Amino acid sequence: MPCIYWMRKRQKSDTNPKRRGILLQMKKATSLQTVDKYLAKLPDDERNALQKVRETILKAAPMAEEKISYQIPSYSYMGPLIHFASMRKHLSLFGVEKDLFKKLAKELKGFDISGRTMHFSPDHMIPAPLITKMVKIRIASNLALAQKKLSALKKSQPKLCSRGHTLTGSGPCKKCWPGFLKLLK
């Protein structure tokens, strides 16, 4: 999907009415700013189904940030957690992690899974405990990744002595040690 700047620039200069109409539709699609607005434009059965998914996600991760990303409702906490959307023929749940659905393969039998996407319908909903389990797995994965990044950052920072001098090699600080020896005499 092209960026908004390009669409506006193209829209003003484009003389082809068909292409100009497509650009206007794309601009309208990007105007959805909240999950409530996204859900409001859906048919009742889809809206109710996705509202249940939304409530389950927020219950499992109350600290998660809810936003519209890629024109679909998205949830993130220390990184992306999970997304959902309404498509033409089905509803979708997007697991960000590659192996998320593989980890839960036994519980997901009966659902159509394609890569990181799970298809379902208002008649054949994903059980709430299963959505909760998926969100908890994603939270644990994001926290582990954040911990790994933090430990790598700590390793890359230079070691300092108690007075703030950078230590080179092992042993006492080269700047503080001579002064310490004078104190002992």
C-alpha positions in Angstrom: 0.0 0.0 0.0 1.5 3.3 -0.9 2.1 6.0 1.6 -0.3 8.9 2.2 2.0 11.5 0.8 2.3 9.6 -2.5 -1.5 9.2 -2.6 -2.2 12.9 -2.1 0.4 13.9 -4.6 -0.8 11.4 -7.1 -4.4 12.2 -6.5 -3.9 15.9 -7.4 -2.0 15.2 -10.5 -3.8 12.1 -11.8 -6.2 12.7 -14.7 -7.5 9.2 -15.0 -10.9 9.1 -13.2 -10.8 5.4 -12.5 -7.3 5.5 -10.9 -8.3 8.7 -9.1 -11.3 6.8 -7.6 -9.1 4.0 -6.4 -6.8 6.5 -4.7 -9.7 8.1 -3.0 -10.9 4.6 -1.7 -7.4 3.9 -0.4 -7.4 7.2 1.4 -10.7 6.4 3.0 -9.4 3.0 4.1 -6.5 4.7 5.9 -8.9 7.0 7.8 -9.8 4.2 10.3 -8.0 5.3 13.4 -9.6 3.3 16.2 -10.7 -0.3 16.7 -14.2 0.9 17.5 -14.5 2.6 14.1 -13.1 -0.5 12.4 -15.7 -2.7 14.1 -18.5 -0.2 13.5 -18.2 -0.7 9.7 -18.7 -4.5 9.9 -22.0 -6.5 9.7 -23.5 -7.4 13.0 -22.4 -11.1 13.2 -18.8 -10.3 12.3 -18.7 -7.3 14.6 -20.0 -9.4 17.6 -17.5 -12.2 16.8 -14.5 -9.8 16.6 -15.7 -7.9 19.7 -15.5 -11.2 21.6 -12.0 -11.8 20.2 -11.1 -8.2 21.2 -12.4 -8.6 24.8 -10.5 -11.9 25.2 -7.2 -10.3 24.0 -7.6 -7.3 26.3 -8.5 -9.6 29.2 -5.4 -11.8 28.6 -3.2 -8.7 28.1 -4.7 -5.7 29.9 -1.3 -3.9 29.5 -1.4 -4.3 25.7 -1.6 -1.3 23.4 -4.6 -1.4 21.1 -4.1 0.3 17.7 -4.8 0.1 14.0 -1.8 -1.1 12.1 -1.9 -2.1 8.4 -5.6 -1.1 8.5 -6.4 -3.9 11.0 -6.8 -4.0 14.8 -3.4 -4.8 16.4 -2.2 -5.4 19.9 1.3 -4.9 21.1 3.2 -5.2 24.4 7.0 -5.1 24.2 6.5 -5.9 20.5 3.6 -7.1 18.4 1.2 -9.6 20.0 -1.6 -10.4 17.7 -3.9 -8.9 15.1 -7.4 -9.7 13.8 -9.4 -8.7 10.7 -12.5 -9.2 8.8 -12.0 -10.4 5.2 -14.6 -10.9 2.5 -15.2 -14.6 3.1 -13.9 -15.2 6.7 -12.4 -13.6 9.8 -8.7 -13.9 10.5 -6.5 -14.0 13.5 -2.8 -13.1 12.7 -0.2 -14.7 15.0 2.9 -12.7 14.6 5.3 -15.6 15.6 6.1 -18.2 13.0 5.6 -21.2 15.2 2.6 -20.0 17.2 0.1 -22.1 15.5 2.5 -25.1 15.3 2.8 -25.0 19.1 -1.0 -25.3 19.4 -1.6 -27.6 16.4 -3.7 -30.1 18.4 -6.1 -27.5 19.8 -6.5 -25.8 16.4 -7.7 -28.8 14.5 -10.8 -27.8 12.5 -9.5 -24.3 11.8 -8.0 -23.3 8.5 -4.4 -22.2 9.1 -2.2 -20.6 6.4 1.3 -19.6 7.6 0.8 -17.1 10.4 -2.9 -16.6 9.7 -5.9 -18.5 11.2 -9.3 -18.3 9.5 -12.6 -18.7 11.3 -16.2 -17.5 11.0 -18.8 -16.2 13.4 -20.4 -19.6 13.4 -17.1 -21.4 14.1 -15.4 -19.2 16.6 -12.0 -19.7 18.3 -12.5 -20.7 21.9 -11.6 -17.8 24.3 -9.2 -20.0 26.4 -7.3 -20.7 23.2 -7.0 -17.0 22.3 -5.8 -16.3 25.8 -3.2 -19.1 25.5 -2.0 -17.6 22.2 -1.7 -14.1 23.7 0.2 -15.5 26.8 2.6 -17.3 24.5 3.3 -14.1 22.5 3.8 -12.1 25.7 6.3 -14.6 27.0 8.1 -14.6 23.6 8.2 -10.8 23.6 9.5 -10.6 27.2 12.2 -13.2 26.4 13.3 -11.3 23.4 13.4 -8.0 25.4 15.5 -9.8 28.1 17.9 -11.1 25.5 18.3 -7.6 23.9 18.8 -6.1 27.4 21.5 -8.6 28.3 23.2 -8.0 25.0 23.1 -4.3 25.6 24.6 -4.7 29.1 27.4 -6.9 27.7 28.3 -4.2 25.1 28.6 -1.4 27.6 32.1 -0.9 29.1 32.7 -1.8 32.7 33.3 1.1 35.1 35.1 1.3 38.4 33.4 2.9 41.5 34.6 6.4 40.4 33.3 6.0 36.8 36.6 5.3 35.1 36.5 2.8 32.2 38.2 -0.5 33.1 40.6 -2.0 30.6 41.3 -5.7 30.9 41.0 -7.4 34.3 42.2 -6.2 37.7 42.0 -2.9 39.5 41.4 0.5 37.8 44.6 1.9 36.4 43.7 5.4 37.5 42.4 4.7 40.9 44.9 2.0 42.0 48.0 4.3 42.4 46.0 6.7 44.6 44.6 3.7 46.7 48.2 2.5 47.3 49.2 5.9 48.6 46.3 5.8 51.1 47.5 2.5 52.5 51.0 3.8 53.3 
